[in-house]
Amino acid sequence: MPPRKVVDARADAEGDITHVKLEGNKNFTSVKKAMEMADRGDISNAHSVHRRNAKPHLRTNPDGKRSNNLDDMAGDT
């Protein structure tokens, strides 16, 4: 199966992204599951970030567009 794209996102009350919607899906996928998929190369426009002093998170790949950032998709900005 070719890699999928993140097309929408949801955030909790604190503004943390909790779920993303993948192209072709009706339902949202948890960020944890999406990070596993990104680590395997199953998502083409996002990657997971694992830093020593920060909570692991999902981030869209940089392309100069704000509209496809997860915070923008979730309506946080």
C-alpha positions, 0 to 999 in steps of 0.5 A, spaced: 500 500 500 502 506 498 504 511 503 498 515 506 497 523 507 495 526 514 489 531 511 486 533 518 487 533 525 484 534 532 487 537 539 485 536 546 483 542 551 490 543 552 492 544 544 496 537 544 494 533 537 491 527 539 488 524 533 489 525 525 485 523 519 488 519 514 487 520 506 481 516 504 479 514 512 472 516 515 475 516 522 480 519 526 487 515 528 490 516 534 497 520 534 500 514 537 498 509 532 500 515 526 507 515 529 508 508 529 505 508 521 510 514 520 516 510 523 514 505 518 514 510 512 506 509 511 505 516 512 508 520 506 507 527 509 509 527 516 514 524 521 515 522 528 519 526 533 523 523 538 527 527 543 530 526 549 527 532 553 520 532 550 514 528 549 514 524 542 510 527 537 508 527 530 510 533 525 508 534 518 514 535 513 516 542 512 514 545 505 513 552 506 505 551 507 502 553 514 495 550 512 497 543 512 501 544 519 497 539 524 495 545 529 492 549 523 488 543 521 486 542 528 484 549 528 489 551 534 492 557 531 
